[in-house]
């Protein structure tokens, strides 16, 4: 028998549709029911590829006795954090403030007014390692609700007041980011970097620092800082050598950890679209800066992974692959079963000689580096040198063998923001590496966002699934990341329609997300009112909506000369000047956008007739320019009356000696036009691969 989630569009909610728990989606009727019955609300927040979410579901939410107790004494709400990041962020802030940590599944008990009073994450089915069991927690909350209601109300109101008092200013009082503040951020970042390992931070859990790498590459491009380049390269090589990178199928897992001192890093096996889009672009930019063949291979392997395993039938990109899959021997769902290998399995697939080589090359041992004698492939230093063609053949055979295993589940909802990140990455990879198929995939995803997520409405929808739009409005990161994807696609294709769509989105940012002081809210002014309007400029695993929108505003202003959009970007970036030198790891995307602001950003106009190959050569050189955040427009010359090319940057740009010509400008003031790719590269500071 299904509960009230049976008609949800979220794959995560549908995973719970057959639970005996009477789950409700987040909706006013649920809170009205709690008020009518005079019971607390239990809110459970997770996402479909979350390992511990599945564990708690199997242990507790599928248990008939536990479910009966929950149904009798609580109104139970299930939320997909990827569909409702606003709900997730507000209550996660409360969880972290109360417990000092957070995570998923997130478990929150609250009043019918949405005021939280007790928190946690995963609770086991019986007491364990000092943790109360979930049943004990339920019984304790019920006892407090029925016997100490005044105390519960006082706690809930205090927490709600504390959250409401955490409003952020724009940081405008501290001024715009400057060359000095960016240098101070780099200095602070260097103190947190271990050159021996290539990782940032001292903990044993390592998340991919994709946005920090982007800042470092842009800072190196602007200043020539060897330290910035060395940290970027060290971080990229640390990631690709470890089991964070899928050595066989391409793409990256969510994070790696060291389970015990001296042990190899092992991944948490979820594969998220946002991680892979950001890292694909970071490695492409590393190749653009250094010409590294390994960076090129990683960027392309990650792009191919996204297209092969995350692309949906409608042309968008699915959110994630699960960490768990069925063990091919036992049939039991366990973490990492799809990716781990024993020496015997390598020999079975590859034969004795290539199997032995693969064991040495990928660090596979008899004892195993993961669990139950299995190892996750990595690329440790000091391994044997392997001929590239032979290695490619080994990887191809391993990928084919792995494809025969039960595959991890896929969350096939399309999240607007993460598709925006994927569009930008695939479009650039296609242009850099002369892969027009990747540009086509980026264009198809962008078409889906326009056709389904925008659909002529004055808003952007957060999600879709199977071509049907989801019920939730987009949040700020959706507007910022999708605008960035469209702007990148405009630069790569020379199609001005993508600039127009980006302009529509950034105008909505100005109208619906911007506060009087220039700070940015994560939700629109007419969105559902929660106990606090979420607002956070710091990065999580993806760019914050605040800095993503600031970057899109800045790029759009560079394309159009709009002072309103540039002023909005500058006001929003005051927070980077304030936080960057103190906490650079947590505002890496903002620092990357600030590099573009300090540099200009530069505006590049390439004019010429479409059939002239010299225009294509100038366009490619412009795209390969390393000047931070440079915007590129390409097309035929545009007359002063607006006729001709589709981009404002092309207005009155004429051909020199009737040849395709490039103009490099700042604030629409241009250097000497050039017809030579080499001179254009010098004007853009390009290190040509």
N, C-alpha and C positions, 0 to 999 in steps of 0.2 A: 504494500500500500504506500503510495507516495504522499509526501507532506506538501506544504505550500510552496516548495521550491521547484515543483515539477515543470513549471512553465518559464523558468528563468532562462536568460540567454547566456549566463556565465557558466562555463564548464565546471568551475569550482563549486558553484551552488548546485549544479546538477549532480555532482558527485555525492551530495548529501540529500538528494531528493527522496531516497528510499530509506533514510535513517528512521528509526522509531521516534526520534526526537521530532516534535512538532515545530520544525524550523519555520521562521517567517523571514522574508526579505526585509531590508531596512525600509520601512514605510510608516506613515503616520498611524495607520490602523493598529500596528503592533504596540505602539506606545499607548494608544487609547485603550487597548485591551488590558495592558498592565495596570493602567489607572482604574479601570472598571473592576478588575479582580483584586486590586490592592496587593500586587506582588512585584518583586523587582524584575528588571530586565537583565537577561544574560546575553551579552554580545560576544560572539566568537568571530574573529577576523583571521583570514588566511588567504592562500592562493593555491592554484591547482598543482603546481610543481613543488610545493613545500613538503619536505620529508616528514617533519614532526607533526604537521597538520594531518597527514595520513595516519600517523601512528596514533594520535589522540582520537581520531575518528574511529579507528578499528577498536581501540581499547575501551572507549567510553561512549561515543555517540551511537555506536552500533549495538551497545549492550541494552537489553530490554529493561532491566531493573533501573539502570542509571537514567535511561530516557524517561521512564515512567515518573521518577522523582523530579526530573527537570520539568516535565510537562505539567505536573501538579503544582509546583511551587514557583515557577518562573515563566515569563514569556521569553522565548528563545529566538534570537536574531542571528542570522548568518550573513556575513558580508565578505565579498571578494575585494581584497585591498586594491587589486589592479583596476577594478571597475569604480570603486569609490575611494580614491586616495585621500580625499578630504576627510572622510570619516576615520580612515586609518590614521592619518597624521594627527588629528586632534586627540584621539584617545591614546595613541602611542606616546604622545608627549606627556600625558598624564601617567601612563605606566612607567615611563622612564624617570619621571620626577619622583614617583613614589617608591620605586624599587631599585633605581640605579641601573637598570638594564631593560632591554626590550627584545622583541622577537616575535616569531609566529609559530604556532597559532597564538594570537593575542586573546586573552580572556578578561572581560570587563563586566563587572556587576554595577548596575546603575538604576537610578530612579526612573519613574515614568516621564520625568522632564528631561531625561538624558544626562543627568548629573551623576558622574561616576563616584563610587565609594570603595570599591575593592578591585584589585587588579592581579593579573598574573599572565603567564604565557602558557607553556605546556604544563599540565598536571597529570601525574601518573595514575593508574587505576588503583594502586595501593601505595602506602607510604614508602618512600624510597630516598635514600641519601639526604635525609633531613627534610624532604619535601612532603607536605601533606598530600593525601590522595585526593582525587577530584571529588569523590563522594564526601570526604571530610570537609572540603571547601564548600560544597553545596549546602551541607548541613549547618556549617558555621555561619554562612551568609543568611540562611533562613532563620536561624536562631537570633542573629542580630536584628534582622528585619522585624521579627515578631516581638522580640523582648526588649530591644534597645533602639527603638525607632528614632527617638530624639537624637541619640548619638550618631546614628547613620545619617540623618538629615544634616546635622551640623558638619560632619566630615564631607559629605557631598557638596554642600554649599561652599565650604572653604576651598576645596579643590577647584571648583568651578570659578570662584573669584580669583584664585591664583592663576589659573589658565587665562582668564580674561585680562589679567594685568600684564601679560607677557607680550604686549604689542611691540612691534619693532619699528624703529624709525628707518629712514632711508640711508642714514649715515652721511647725508649731504653736508652736514656741518663740518665734517672732516675733510671735505674737498674731493676733487676728482682723483682717480688713480694717476700717479705720475711715474716717471722713470725711476725716481728714488724709491717710491713705495713698492714698485714692482721688484726692484733690486733687493729691498728688505725682505720681501716675501720669498725670494729665491734663497737668501741667506738662511732664513728660518727653515725652509724646506731642506736645505743641505744638512742641517743639524739632526734631521729626522731620517736621514738616508744612510743605509749601510752599504758602502761600496763593495764590500766583500761578497754580499749575497745579492745585491741589486734590489732589495725590498725596502719599503718605507715602514717605519714603526717597529716597535720592539716585541709586539705580541706574536703568538704562534699562529694566528689566523690572518691570512693575507687576501685582501680583496684587490682586484685589478685596478691600478691607479690611472685609468685611461684619461681622465680629465686633467690630472696633474701632468701626465706626459704631453698632452696638447699644449698646456701652458709652457712647459720647458722647451718644446720645439719652437714655439712662437717667440719665446724670449731669446733663444739662441739666434733665430733668424733676424730679430731686430737689433741685437746687441753684439752678436758674435761670441757670446759667453761659452767657453769650452766646458765650464762646470755644468751649465744647463744641458748641453748636448750629452755629456757623459752620463748624467743622471737619467736622462730620457732613454739613452741606449741601454744602460745597465738595467733599468726597470723592464724594458721590453724584452731583453734577452733572458732575464730571470723568469718572466712569465712563460716565454715560449719553450724554455728548457724544462720547465717543471710540468707536472701532470695537470696544471691548470689548462694547458693547451691540449686539445685532442690531437695527438700525433698522427692518427690514422685518418680521421674523418674531417679534421679542421674544426675551427670554432673553439670557444672557450667555455669552461665550466664557471660556476658562480663564484667560488673562492676555493682556496686551499688552506689546509691546516696541518700542523705538526702534532700528531696524536701523543707523542712522548718525546722526551729529549733525545736528540740524535737521530730520530726516525726521519724517513723521507716525507716530504709534503704529500698529502693525499687530498683529492678534491672533494668538495660537496658537489654532486654530479649534475645538479640542475644546469640547463643551458638556457640563458635568458636572451631574448632578442636585443634588449638594450645593451647588455654587455658586449655582445658580438658586433653590433653596429658601431658602437664607440671604439672598440678595439680594432675592427677592420679599418676604420678611418685613421686611427692613430698609427698603425703600422704602414698604411699607405703614405701618410705624411712623413714618417720616418724614412721611408724609401725616397720620397721627394727631396728630403733634406740631405741624405747621405748616399743614396744610390745603392744601399745594401740589398743584395739579392735575396737574403733570408727574409728581410722585411717585406719584399715583394711577394715571396712565396706565402708568407703567413697571411698577408692581406687578402690575396686571392683565394687561399684555402678557406678563409673565414667567409668571404663573400660567397664562394661556391657552397659552403655549408648552409648558409642562410637560404639560398635559392633552392637547394636540394631538399632540405629537411624542414624549413619553416614556411615556405611559400604556400599560400592557400589557393584553392581553385579560382577564387575571385581576383587573384593578383596581389593581395596584401600579404603580410607576414604575421604568422602566429606568434603568440606571446612567449612560449617557453616549451621546453621538453622536461619531463619529470626526471627526478633523481633516481627513482626506483624503476625496476623492470623485473620481469619474471626470470628467475634463474633457469637456464636451459635444462638443467639436470633435475632440480627439485620442483620446479614450477612455482616456488615461493617468491613473492615480490620482495626484493632486497635492493638496497642502494648500491649502485655501481655495477650490477650484474652485466650490463650491456658492454661495459668498457674495460673490464679487468681480464687479465690473461694469466695462465700458468705456463711454465716452460713447455709442458707436454702439448698444450693447445697450439703454441707457436710451431712446434715441430710437426704436428699433425697437418697444419695448413701449409707450411712453407717447406717441409722436408728438413733433413738433418743439417745440411750446410747453411741454408738461409735461416733456418730456425735458430741455430747457434749464433749467427751474426745478429739477428734481430734481438736475441736475449741480451747480448753484450751492448748493442747500440741503444736499446730502449730501457736498459736497467732492470730487466726482469730476472728475479732470483728464485732459487728453490724455496727459500723461506717465505718469499712474498713481501712486497712493500705495502700491501693493502690488508686484506682480510682473507682468512682461510687458505693461505698459501698462494693467493693471487697477487698480481702486480698491476698497477696502472702505468701505461707506457709514458716514459719521459725521455728527455734528451740530455742526459747528464754530461758534464764536462769530463774530458779524459777518455771518452768512448772511442771506438774504432772509427777511422775514416771510411766512409762508404761511398762508392761511386753513385752519382746522383741518379742515373738511370736504373741501377740495381735497387737503390732505395725506393724509387718510385714504384717499381714492380712489386716490392715487398709490401709497401703500403696499400697498393691496389688490391693485392690478394687478401690482406688482412681486412680491408674494408668490405670486400665481397663476403668473406666468411662471417664477419660481424653482422652484416645485413640479414643473415639467416637466423640470427638470434631474435627472441622476442624483443621488440623495440620499446623504448620508454613511451609513456603516454604523452600526447601533445595537447597543450591548451591552445585551441585554434581560434580564440577570439583575437580580433585585430584591434590593438590599442593605438590610437592616433599618434600620440607622442613618439612611441617607439618606432612606428613606421616612418615618421619623419626623420628619425635618426638613421634608419636603414636606407631611406631614399638618398640622403646625403652621402652615405658611405658607398653605396653601389654606384651612384652616378659618378663620383670621383674615381673610384677604382676602374670603372669602365673607360673613363677618359684617359687616366694615367697609363693604363696597361693595354689600351687599344682592344677593349672587350666590349663591342657595341651591344652584346647580349645583356650585359649588366646594366647599361643605360636603359635598355628596353624594360628590364624588370623594375628598375626604379620608376620609370614613367608609368608603368602599369599600376604600381602601388599608389603613386600620386593620383592617377585617374580614379582609383577606388575611393581615396579620401575625398576628392571633390564630388564624386557622384553619389556616395553613400553618406559620408560623415558630414559633408556640408550641405549638399542637396538644395542649394538655393536659399537656405535658412540663414538668419542672422546669428548663427552660432556654429560651433563645431562640436559634434558628438564625440564622446570619449571612446566608445567601442562599437564594433560591429561583429557579427558572426554569420557565416554563410551568406554574406551579402545583405543581411538585414541589420539595420541600425539598432544599437542598444538604447536603453532608456535614459542613460545618464549623460549630463552635459559635460563638455570638455572642461578641464581645469587649465591653469596657466601654462603648465608644461606642454600640454597639447598644442596650444596656440604658438608657443615659442619654438618648439621642435619641428612642428609641421611647417611653419614659416621658414625655418632654416633649411628644411629639406627642399621646399619649393624654390628658394633662392639659389641653392646649389644646383638644382636641376635647370634653372634658368641660365646659370653661368655655363653649364656643360652643353646644353642643347641650343642656346641662342633663341629660345622661344619665350617671348615676352609675356605670354599668358601666365606663366608661373610667377613672374614678378607681380602681376596684378592680383593673383590669388594670395600671395604673401602680403601684399598691401591691405587686402581685405582683413586678414587675420591680425596684423599689427594695429590696424585702426581699432579693432575690437578690444585689443589690449589697452589702448589709451582710454577707450570709452567705458570699459566694464571692469577692469582689474586694477586701475591705478588710483592710489590715494592722493590726497591733496599735497602731502609732503614729498611725493615722487616715489614712495615705496610701492611695492606690488603685492597684491594679495593672490593667494593660490586659487581662489574661487571668485566668480563674477559677483557683482553687487546684487544681482537678482537671483543668485543661487540659494538653495535651501540654507536656512540659518541654523547652524549648529551652536553648541555652547561657546564656541570661539570661532572666529573667521581665520582659517589657517593662513600662515604667512611665514615663509622660511627661505632665506637666501642661500643656505648651505646645501651642498650636494649630498645626495645619498649615493646609490649605485648608478644613478643617472644625473644629468644636470638638473639643478633646481629650476623650477619654473621661472623664478625671479631672474636669474642670470641668462637662461635660455631666451626669455623674452627680450632682455636687454641687448643680447647679441643680435637678435632678429631686427629690433628697432634700429640698431646702429647700422647694420648692413643695408636695410631698406633706405635709411637716410643717405647713405653713401651712394646708392643707386639713383636717388631722386632729388637730392639736395634739400630735402624737407627739414627745416629747422625744428619743427614740432617733434618729429620723431627722434632727431639727434638729441634735443634737449631732454626728452623723456629717457633716452638711453643713459645720458650723462647723470641725470638725477638718480636713476636706479643703481648706477655703478658706484655711487658714493659708499655703499656698504662694502664694496670690495676694497676700497682705500682703507676703510676702518678695520676690516677683518683679515684681509690678505696677509699683512705682515705678522699677524698673531697666530693665525690658524690656516695656513695655506693649503694643507691637505684636504680641508673641508670646504674650500671654495675655489677649487681648481678651475672649474669652468668659468667662473667669474674672472679669475686672473687671466685666463686665455682671452676672454672678451676685452679685458682691460688692455692687453697687449695691442689689440687692434685699435683701440681708442688712442693709445699713446702714439701709435705709428701713423694714424690718420683716421680711418684706414685708407689705403690707397684705392683708387678707382681706375680700372683698366677698360678702355674702350678699344675694340678691334673692329675696324670697318673694312669692307671689301665685298666683292661679288661672291656669291655662294659657290660658284663653280671654280673659283680660283684656288688652287692648292696652297698658294702662298698665304691666303687668309687662314687656312686650317693650321699651317705651321705657326703663325703668330698666335692663334687661339690656343693651341696646345702649350706654347711657351708661357702664355699668360696664366693658364691653369696650373702650370708647374711652378709658378712664382711662389716664393716662401714668405713674402711680405705678410705679416700677420693680418688675417681677416680681409685681405684684398678682395674686392668685388670685381666681377668680370662681366662685361656686356659685349655681345658680338652680333653683327648684322650689317646690312647695307648702310651707307651714310644716311643720316636723318636730317632733314631740312629744318630750318628754324620754325616753320609753321607746324611741325610735328609729323609731317609726312615722311615716309621712308622707314627707317629702322624702328623696332618696337621698344627700345630702351631710351629713357631720358639721357643717359650718358652718351648716346650716339648723336645727340642733337648738334648740328653744325660741324660734326667731325668729317673732314674731307679727306680724300685720297691724296697722297703725296706722289707726284709723277705718275698718277693714275695706277698706283700700286696699292695693294692692301696695306693698311697703316694702323699702328697701335699708338694709343695715347695713355700715358700714366699720369694720373692727377691726384691731388689732395684738395678736398673741398672745391672741386671743379676748376682748380688752377693747375695747368698741365705743364709737364716737362716737354722737351722737344719731341715731336712725333717721330716715329721710326718705322721703317719698313723692314728692318733686319731683326730676326729672332734673337741673335746674340746680343744686340744692343738692348732689346727689350728685357732679356734675362738680367742684364747688368742693372737696369733701372729698377727691377723688382728684387734685387739681391738674391737671385736664384743660384743655388748650388746645383748645377745640372748633372743628373745621373748619366 
